[in-house]
Amino acid sequence: MDQLDTTVQKLMKAFMYFGRTEWHQRSILGFKPSEIWVLFCIKKGARPGCPQMKVSEISKRLRVTSPTVTQLLKGLEANGLVERHVDPTDRRAVGIILTEKGEMLINQAGEDFAATFKELVEYLGEERSNQLAELLSDVYVYFSEKEARLETATIE
């Protein structure tokens, strides 16, 4: 039992240290990480023939409220990175698309992000990086399943 407690403590300590690092909080090309995630979401959500996303779709994918997304979009629109398009048949429906400037910014941010992880792979090595990726995927599945069980329990 002492070994389990030691392992639990090591995991807790590692997660606390990781949470304290600011690698994921720093500004990217002068924009907040939350703004970059919204741009990534719009780019990823664009489909051939339908490059627009609704605020509700963005909010659902990012797991944040629609008012939060709306606030972020205001800043992105003011910086010329996104445009809003009102549906002529339903004026309540607004589609969000990336502008050319938004596309360029997100491509650069993607390159910068990939470079950071390439450095991490070089630091850890290929084998340990693959192990880490698999373990983090398992951690995600564990917490997702746990969250789903909790949501199901509160509904019943």
Residue pairs with C-beta under 8 A, 6 or more apart in sequence:
23 116
24 33
25 33
26 33
27 33
28 36
28 109
28 112
28 113
29 36
29 105
29 108
29 109
29 112
31 79
31 105
31 109
34 72
35 72
35 75
35 76
36 106
36 109
37 62
38 58
38 62
38 69
38 72
38 73
38 76
39 76
39 81
39 82
39 98
39 102
39 105
39 106
39 109
40 106
40 109
40 110
41 53
41 58
41 61
41 62
42 53
42 58
42 82
42 96
42 97
42 98
42 102
43 98
43 103
43 106
45 53
45 57
45 58
45 61
46 52
46 53
46 97
46 98
51 97
51 98
52 85
52 95
52 96
52 97
53 95
53 96
53 97
54 93
54 94
54 95
54 96
55 66
55 69
55 70
55 73
55 94
55 96
56 66
58 69
58 96
59 65
59 66
59 68
59 69
62 69
73 82
73 84
73 96
76 82
76 102
77 83
77 84
79 101
80 99
80 101
80 102
81 98
81 99
81 101
81 102
81 105
82 96
82 97
82 98
82 99
82 102
83 96
83 97
83 99
84 94
84 95
84 96
85 94
85 95
85 96
85 97
86 93
86 94
87 93
87 94
87 95
98 106
120 129
121 129
124 132
